[in-house]
Amino acid sequence: MKDCLFCKIIDGDAPAKKVYEDGLCFAFYDNSPQAPTHFLVVPRKHLNSAADITEADAMMVGHCYAVIAMLSRVLGFADNYRVVTNTGSGAGQSVQHLHFHVLAGKKMGPFV
């Protein structure tokens, strides 16, 4: 999608501090971190939000979670991290491209 910031990052047309990439997803550090470690894992396929996931996307979404687990081990926080996906502006989604926030490096309270 030509106006999507995350599509531009994936295509190399917008800057980002890359954590990881492969054929299905791209991971990069958040510009406004909410924890000492805060990065996003974004599928290369553009979906506006989690509400647009279909059964055909199950392998891609599972792969994103496998990448999150792998990066948590490689980066040294496999026992304590949070994954958040916001769906819609009312839930805090500011970029209309499915993405998973990975936060670690501090004690986090209950999520309400």
Backbone as CSV, one residue per row, in Angstrom:
resi,resn,N_x,N_y,N_z,CA_x,CA_y,CA_z,C_x,C_y,C_z
1,MET,0.858,-1.179,0.000,0.000,0.000,0.000,0.897,1.233,0.000
2,LYS,0.734,2.105,-0.947,1.691,3.183,-1.182,1.769,4.231,-0.071
3,ASP,0.685,4.466,0.672,0.705,5.487,1.720,0.984,4.925,3.110
4,CYS,1.239,3.650,3.227,1.443,3.003,4.526,2.899,3.160,4.970
5,LEU,3.081,3.750,6.154,4.423,3.951,6.687,5.171,2.625,6.819
6,PHE,4.517,1.584,7.321,5.215,0.318,7.521,5.564,-0.344,6.200
7,CYS,4.720,-0.207,5.193,5.070,-0.720,3.856,6.298,0.016,3.322
8,LYS,6.370,1.318,3.578,7.536,2.098,3.139,8.798,1.640,3.863
9,ILE,8.690,1.352,5.155,9.834,0.847,5.920,10.279,-0.505,5.362
10,ILE,9.336,-1.391,5.131,9.652,-2.717,4.589,10.345,-2.598,3.234
11,ASP,9.885,-1.658,2.399,10.454,-1.464,1.063,11.753,-0.668,1.067
12,GLY,12.178,-0.159,2.235,13.399,0.629,2.321,13.217,2.081,1.930
13,ASP,11.962,2.529,1.823,11.677,3.910,1.441,11.484,4.839,2.627
14,ALA,11.544,4.315,3.838,11.478,5.103,5.069,12.469,4.473,6.048
15,PRO,13.102,5.299,6.872,14.132,4.766,7.768,13.559,3.992,8.955
16,ALA,14.313,3.014,9.405,13.985,2.255,10.607,15.243,1.527,11.051
17,LYS,15.354,1.308,12.353,16.467,0.538,12.897,16.043,-0.936,12.927
18,LYS,16.502,-1.662,11.926,16.082,-3.048,11.722,16.611,-3.970,12.823
19,VAL,15.746,-4.882,13.248,16.099,-5.947,14.183,16.261,-7.259,13.418
20,TYR,15.362,-7.491,12.446,15.315,-8.777,11.752,14.453,-8.621,10.497
21,GLU,14.740,-9.436,9.495,13.830,-9.536,8.354,13.977,-10.880,7.677
22,ASP,12.883,-11.322,7.078,12.885,-12.509,6.230,11.801,-12.319,5.183
23,GLY,11.453,-13.360,4.482,10.492,-13.249,3.397,9.066,-12.966,3.823
24,LEU,8.747,-13.193,5.105,7.374,-13.002,5.581,7.187,-11.811,6.510
25,CYS,8.258,-11.389,7.199,8.085,-10.308,8.162,9.329,-9.443,8.280
26,PHE,9.149,-8.312,8.947,10.209,-7.331,9.162,10.063,-6.852,10.593
27,ALA,11.161,-6.759,11.328,11.127,-6.283,12.709,12.048,-5.071,12.843
28,PHE,11.572,-4.058,13.570,12.360,-2.838,13.750,11.988,-2.187,15.081
29,TYR,12.936,-1.402,15.610,12.727,-0.752,16.896,11.702,0.367,16.790
30,ASP,10.875,0.491,17.824,9.850,1.532,17.888,10.510,2.892,18.096
31,ASN,10.020,3.919,17.409,10.563,5.274,17.545,10.173,5.939,18.850
32,SER,9.140,5.450,19.507,8.688,5.982,20.797,8.583,4.826,21.785
33,PRO,9.721,4.283,22.209,9.690,3.068,23.041,8.962,3.269,24.364
34,GLN,8.188,2.257,24.726,7.457,2.248,25.986,8.108,1.317,27.011
35,ALA,9.242,0.755,26.655,10.003,-0.137,27.535,11.458,-0.087,27.061
36,PRO,12.408,-0.514,27.897,13.809,-0.502,27.471,14.048,-1.237,26.152
37,THR,13.342,-2.324,25.933,13.350,-2.994,24.633,11.936,-2.907,24.085
38,HIS,11.801,-2.313,22.906,10.479,-2.169,22.287,10.672,-2.166,20.778
39,PHE,10.258,-3.253,20.161,10.320,-3.315,18.704,9.006,-3.844,18.160
40,LEU,8.828,-3.685,16.867,7.624,-4.134,16.183,7.970,-5.266,15.237
41,VAL,7.094,-6.227,15.121,7.198,-7.260,14.105,5.999,-7.052,13.181
42,VAL,6.307,-6.859,11.899,5.311,-6.462,10.909,5.314,-7.468,9.762
43,PRO,4.167,-8.051,9.441,4.150,-8.913,8.265,4.396,-8.099,6.997
44,ARG,5.085,-8.672,6.039,5.312,-7.979,4.766,3.998,-7.772,4.017
45,LYS,3.088,-8.727,4.160,1.773,-8.586,3.531,0.996,-7.501,4.252
46,HIS,0.452,-6.559,3.519,-0.316,-5.486,4.150,-1.712,-5.978,4.525
47,LEU,-1.983,-5.928,5.813,-3.326,-6.095,6.363,-3.544,-4.879,7.253
48,ASN,-4.699,-4.270,7.218,-4.911,-3.056,8.010,-4.786,-3.303,9.509
49,SER,-5.274,-4.435,9.975,-5.241,-4.719,11.413,-5.519,-6.203,11.631
50,ALA,-5.542,-6.599,12.886,-5.857,-7.986,13.229,-7.262,-8.358,12.776
51,ALA,-8.137,-7.379,12.640,-9.503,-7.650,12.192,-9.542,-8.183,10.765
52,ASP,-8.481,-7.975,9.996,-8.436,-8.418,8.609,-7.774,-9.784,8.420
53,ILE,-7.308,-10.403,9.491,-6.669,-11.711,9.387,-7.710,-12.759,9.005
54,THR,-7.345,-13.583,8.037,-8.212,-14.700,7.637,-7.464,-16.007,7.888
55,GLU,-8.154,-17.100,7.706,-7.529,-18.415,7.859,-6.321,-18.554,6.932
56,ALA,-6.382,-17.921,5.765,-5.269,-17.979,4.810,-4.016,-17.295,5.346
57,ASP,-4.180,-16.431,6.353,-3.046,-15.712,6.945,-2.470,-16.407,8.177
58,ALA,-3.035,-17.536,8.564,-2.643,-18.201,9.808,-1.162,-18.545,9.840
59,MET,-0.614,-19.050,8.753,0.806,-19.414,8.728,1.680,-18.170,8.896
60,MET,1.311,-17.082,8.256,2.081,-15.843,8.351,2.059,-15.288,9.789
61,VAL,0.897,-15.275,10.401,0.780,-14.773,11.775,1.549,-15.689,12.728
62,GLY,1.434,-17.002,12.547,2.204,-17.944,13.359,3.694,-17.730,13.193
63,HIS,4.118,-17.444,11.972,5.529,-17.172,11.716,5.975,-15.914,12.463
64,CYS,5.146,-14.887,12.469,5.493,-13.658,13.215,5.724,-13.984,14.687
65,TYR,4.860,-14.814,15.272,5.039,-15.192,16.676,6.278,-16.064,16.876
66,ALA,6.591,-16.923,15.931,7.819,-17.716,16.033,9.045,-16.806,15.974
67,VAL,9.002,-15.777,15.149,10.099,-14.802,15.068,10.208,-14.050,16.387
68,ILE,9.093,-13.663,16.966,9.120,-12.978,18.267,9.791,-13.876,19.305
69,ALA,9.426,-15.154,19.360,10.031,-16.079,20.328,11.522,-16.228,20.076
70,MET,11.917,-16.349,18.816,13.338,-16.479,18.476,14.106,-15.222,18.885
71,LEU,13.564,-14.044,18.557,14.256,-12.798,18.917,14.332,-12.614,20.426
72,SER,13.306,-13.056,21.151,13.352,-12.936,22.612,14.497,-13.766,23.186
73,ARG,14.763,-14.913,22.591,15.900,-15.731,23.049,17.222,-15.087,22.649
74,VAL,17.333,-14.664,21.398,18.582,-14.077,20.895,18.930,-12.791,21.649
75,LEU,17.908,-11.986,21.949,18.140,-10.702,22.619,18.151,-10.814,24.137
76,GLY,17.892,-12.010,24.667,18.083,-12.277,26.093,16.940,-11.926,27.016
77,PHE,15.707,-11.970,26.544,14.584,-11.696,27.450,13.450,-12.717,27.290
78,ALA,13.800,-13.953,26.971,12.809,-14.980,26.648,11.826,-15.278,27.780
79,ASP,12.176,-14.968,29.021,11.301,-15.296,30.141,10.334,-14.173,30.524
80,ASN,10.554,-12.967,29.993,9.742,-11.828,30.437,9.556,-10.811,29.315
81,TYR,8.441,-10.911,28.630,8.133,-9.908,27.615,6.632,-9.889,27.361
82,ARG,6.195,-8.838,26.715,4.782,-8.664,26.387,4.662,-8.441,24.888
83,VAL,3.625,-9.026,24.278,3.301,-8.798,22.874,1.919,-8.154,22.836
84,VAL,1.812,-7.026,22.121,0.554,-6.278,22.045,0.223,-6.009,20.589
85,THR,-1.035,-6.210,20.238,-1.547,-5.841,18.923,-2.783,-4.979,19.137
86,ASN,-2.720,-3.749,18.699,-3.864,-2.851,18.791,-4.668,-2.947,17.500
87,THR,-5.982,-2.944,17.628,-6.851,-3.039,16.460,-7.813,-1.858,16.466
88,GLY,-7.590,-0.921,15.569,-8.429,0.273,15.460,-7.899,1.430,16.289
89,SER,-8.235,2.636,15.856,-7.724,3.834,16.530,-8.209,3.941,17.968
90,GLY,-9.400,3.443,18.255,-9.912,3.477,19.621,-9.124,2.605,20.575
91,ALA,-8.387,1.642,20.038,-7.546,0.757,20.853,-6.088,1.202,20.817
92,GLY,-5.799,2.309,20.122,-4.436,2.827,20.100,-3.653,2.522,18.841
93,GLN,-4.274,1.949,17.822,-3.548,1.661,16.584,-3.362,2.964,15.809
94,SER,-2.101,3.352,15.612,-1.815,4.614,14.914,-1.351,4.403,13.475
95,VAL,-0.890,3.214,13.131,-0.509,2.885,11.761,-1.393,1.731,11.309
96,GLN,-2.074,1.915,10.218,-3.034,0.924,9.733,-2.332,-0.168,8.923
97,HIS,-1.510,-0.929,9.624,-0.829,-2.109,9.083,-0.649,-3.035,10.276
98,LEU,-1.114,-4.261,10.162,-0.993,-5.216,11.254,0.436,-5.232,11.779
99,HIS,0.591,-5.114,13.094,1.917,-5.179,13.697,1.806,-5.637,15.144
100,PHE,2.902,-6.204,15.613,2.986,-6.745,16.964,4.071,-5.993,17.726
101,HIS,3.682,-5.309,18.791,4.646,-4.639,19.663,5.253,-5.688,20.584
102,VAL,6.562,-5.700,20.713,7.253,-6.581,21.646,7.953,-5.678,22.648
103,LEU,7.589,-5.803,23.922,8.123,-4.957,24.982,8.787,-5.815,26.049
104,ALA,9.965,-5.377,26.488,10.701,-6.132,27.503,11.673,-5.193,28.216
105,GLY,12.267,-5.703,29.276,13.321,-4.965,29.962,12.875,-4.229,31.194
106,LYS,11.609,-4.376,31.574,11.134,-3.785,32.821,9.970,-4.614,33.335
107,LYS,9.710,-4.514,34.631,8.557,-5.214,35.210,7.296,-4.481,34.758
108,MET,6.361,-5.251,34.241,5.108,-4.687,33.773,3.967,-5.191,34.623
109,GLY,3.059,-4.292,34.927,1.896,-4.650,35.714,0.853,-5.328,34.844
110,PRO,-0.263,-5.672,35.462,-1.355,-6.302,34.708,-1.805,-5.383,33.575
111,PHE,-2.183,-5.967,32.490,-2.652,-5.204,31.338,-4.172,-5.182,31.386
112,VAL,-4.721,-4.007,31.406,-6.185,-3.879,31.511,-6.733,-3.185,30.302
